[in-house]
């Protein structure tokens, strides 16, 4: 087994091991040479379990939706886990010693794997008996330099400007237009939806619908503004419903000042 000290780790020793050697030799030592099971995949992490311990290898990533290093002290698994992993991490039967077995954490960095030491499960959740997320605390916190390596920041992304904010307290129509045209790409030429009589809607809402003809994403996806043909009144006919929460828990509305009839405003 090839072992190199990771220079500059402020007193923390991490083994830099070629990935192939790590998988075949080092893992066997950590989990025990007999009864090795795996590797199992959970949210991008590779997990091997054995009679002597568990090894979890995560990818170097800053993506919250994938398994990985969360902070200098915490590692998280995200995703559905196979039964052996669920049993090992959520606690084995009380008459066994499995719940005290060490959990070894490592991170894959290209052609090498960094051993981050051992961790303890601090919180775990399951759905229908299947582990869905697990938080583990490292017994030795990572140095700032090492954390930057195993949880690298994503490449900078060019985002639209925030100049529109300067118009919010003055020309709100200009602020809305600069925001929508700057942050939502056009979806190509599309047939404009059927529209209601302009006087029936507030100017700001009419403007949003005009902009959304070429940029439908501006209306939202989950909690969203209804397309103009789908506007409708509430059951009393007192409010015009123009937005809905994705699970139907609530809606956005405005006073029906124009006496619009019940049902759809098509």
N, C-alpha and C positions, 0 to 999 in steps of 0.2 A: 504494500500500500504506500502511495506517495503522499507525504504530508509536508506542507510548507506553512510556516507561520505567516499570517496576513500582516505585513508590515504596516506600521502606523495606526494600529487599532487601539491606541491609548491603553495598553495593558491588557486588552482582551484578546485571548488566543482563539483564532478560528482556523480550522483546517481547510485548506484549499486542495481539493482532491479531484482528479480527472473523473468525469461523470461515469464512464464505463467501469473503472476500478471501484468507485463508490458503490455502484449498484450491485456488483458481484461479490465484493469482499467486505467493505466497511459495514454495509447494511446487515450482512450475516452476523457480524460480530455484535452489533448493537441489539438485534432482535433475538439472537440465539440461532445456532446453526440448524436446529431441528424445528419442525413444524412451522416453517415460514409460509405465510399466506399473503397473496397479493402479487404485484401491486394493484391496489384499488384506486380509482380516480374519483375525487370529490372536488368539483369546481376548479379543475386545473391542477390540484395537488395530487401527488402520488403517495400512497400510503402502504406500508408493509408492516404486518403485525406478526409477532412470534411469541414464544414462551418467555422470553427475557425482556421484551419491550416492544415499543412501536416507533417506527421512523416515518416522519411526514416531511416530504420534500415539496416545497411550493416554488412557484416561478417568481422571479423578481418583477413586481408589478405594483402600480399605484391605482389599480382598478377595484373599486369597492365591491363590485358584483362578483369578483373571483376570489378564491382562497389566496391568502398571502399574509405578509407582515403588515400589521395595521399600525403599530407604533413601536417605540423602542422597547416596550414591555409586553406587547400583545400580538398574538398571531390568531387569525381567524380562518375557519373552514366555512365555506358557503356553498350549499348545494346538497342534494340528496346523497346519503351515504349507504353503501351496501350493509347488510346485516352484521357481518363481522366487525366492521368499523363502528357501527352504531353501538353494538354491545360493548366493545372495548372502551370507547370514549364516554359513553353515558353511564358506565358503571357495570361491572360484572356482578354475578351473584355474590352475596356476602360470605359464602363459605369458600371463596377462592381468593387468591392474592392478586388477581389481575388488575384490580382497581388501584394497586400501588405500584404497578410496573412503570418504568420511566417512559416518557414520551420525548423522543429526540426530534428536534426541528432543524431543517436544513433548507437552503435556498439555492436554486439552480441559476447560475450566471454564465450563460453561454456554454463553454466547454468545461466549466468547473462547478463544484458544489461547495458552498460554505456551510460548515456545521455551526449552528447558532446555540447549541447546548440543549438543555432539557426544559420542559414546560409542564405546567399543571393546568388541567381543565378548570375554568372558573365559572363557565356558564354554557349550557347546551340546550337546544330546543329540538323538538321532534314533531312530526305530523304523521298520524296513523302508525306510530311506532318506528318511523324512519327519521334518523338524524338529519336535520335540515341546516343547522348552523351550530358552530361550536367556537367558543372563545377560550384561548389558552394564554396563560401568563408565563413569560420566560423567567426562569429562575435567576438569570443574570441579564439585566437590561443591556440593550445594544448601545454602543457609542454613537455619537452623531454621524461620524464618518461612515461607519458600517451601515447605519440605518439608511443613509443616502444611497448606498450601493444596492441594498436589498429591496428598497421601496423607492425606486427612481421616480422623479417627477416626469410627467408626460411632456412631449415637445410642445413649445408654445404654439398656440393657434391664433391666427389673425382673426380677431372679432370685430364686428362693426363698432363704430364709435358711439359715444354717449352724448353727443352734442344735442340730441333731441331733448335732453333733460332741461336745458336752458330755456325751452319754450313752454314748459309745463305750467308755470304760473302766469304766463302771458298769452301767447298764441297757442292754445291747446290743439287746435286743428293742425297746425304745423308740426307740433310735437308728435301727434299720432301718426301723421304721414311719414315723418322722418324715421320714427321707430319701426313702423311696419315695413317700409321699403328697404330699410337698412338691415333688419334682422330676419326677414322672411323672403326666400328666393321666389321668383316667379315660377309658376307651374305650367307655363306655355299658354298659348291662346286657347281659351275655353269659352263655350257659350255662356254668356252671363245668365244668372238665374232669374226667374220671374221676380219682379219687384212689386212692392206695395206702393200705394200712393205716397210720394215722398213726405207730404205734410203729416202723415200719421206717425212718423218716427222722429225722435230727437236728431238734431243735426250730427252729433257725434256718432250715433249709431249708423246713420245713413252713410257717413264718410267711411266708417269701418267696413261696411258691406261693399262699398265701391272699391276700396283697396283690396278686399279679400277676393274679388272676382278673379284676379290674376295671382293672388297669394292666399289660397285657402287655408294654409297652415296657420295664418294669423288668427283664425277662429278657435284654435286649440284642438286637442285630441281627446283628452279624458274629461277634465272640467272645461267645458267648451261653450262658445257662443253658438246658438242655433243658426243654421243657414237661414237666410231671409225668408224663403218660402215656408219654413217650418215654424215661424213665429205663431204663437197662439195665446189665447187668454186663459186665465185660470177658471175654475168651475163657477166662480161668481161673476165672471166677466169684468172684474174690477182692475185686474193687473194684466199687462202684456208680458208673457214669459219669453225671455230672449236668451237665457243661458241655463245649462243644467249641470249638476254634479254627476260624475260618471256612474255612481251607484244609485242614483235617484234619491239621494238623501235630502237634497234641497235644490232650489233653483233661484235664478236671478230674474227680477221683474221690475217693471216700472208702471206707474199709474196709467190706466187706460183713459187718457184725457180726451181721446177722439171718439169714444163710443164705439170702438171696434167690437163686432159681434163675437160670440163664443166660437171655440174650435180654431181650426187652422186659418191663417191669414193668406192663403193662396189666392 
